[in-house]
């Protein structure tokens, strides 16, 4: 049995080591040795070749194990994710998403659960995008100027202001700040670093009180 771990982040500013540590810790508890890490720092919008999914499918054989942090690391949308999972399942490869309930891809209910997870992950990104656009439209209707004011140096903080309702919701639920930053960055043309994202929350009077509810790592 060969164990391959797949890690992907959207930008090179984010910490790939966090996913790697998560997968190493899981493998150690199972008594497994990870034979190979396939690491990618690229947006989920890129094709499967650039995200090294094609390489992953080629290397995994019958009886092997694929480790990933979560469903969203594999595919850019629900359909692609399920197609990848289906291909791996047909090759009798066990897939484990460490941050989600462990599933056996041979179980009758596995594909249904995977579809549900993918659906919610994809829908959440779409909802955030819709809320962001609605917020921008409402702000423009009120005459609010949305660009960077002359002489302003706090560009990143202003960019995140429109995402404050979504950020606050996730903080209230206790979602990791690192995970929140990934969700929000997927909605931005120019993603910001994790440290800048954390700094924004820490110094925002509406968001800072909720930091205790959320793990920073």
Number of C-alpha atoms within 10 A of each C-alpha: 12 17 20 22 22 23 23 25 19 20 20 13 13 19 15 17 11 14 20 19 11 14 24 17 14 14 17 11 8 9 9 14 12 17 10 12 15 15 17 19 17 16 18 20 13 12 14 17 10 15 24 18 18 13 13 19 15 9 12 20 15 14 13 17 19 20 21 23 22 18 23 18 19 22 23 19 18 20 14 14 19 19 12 16 21 15 12 22 17 11 15 17 25 20 20 21 17 19 12 13 10 11 17 15 20 14 9 9 11 14 18 12 13 18 16 13 17 23 15 12 17 17 14 13 15 13 12 19 17 13 15 18 13 13 15 16 13 12 14 12 10 9 9 11 11 12 9 13 11 6 6 8 10 10 11 16 16 16 16 17 12 18 18 18 16 17 22 19 14 18 23 16 11 17 17 16 22 20 15 22 20 19 18 20 20 18 16 13 7 11 18 19 19 19 12 13 21 17 13 19 22 15 12 13 10 12 18 16 15 19 19 11 15 17 13 14 8
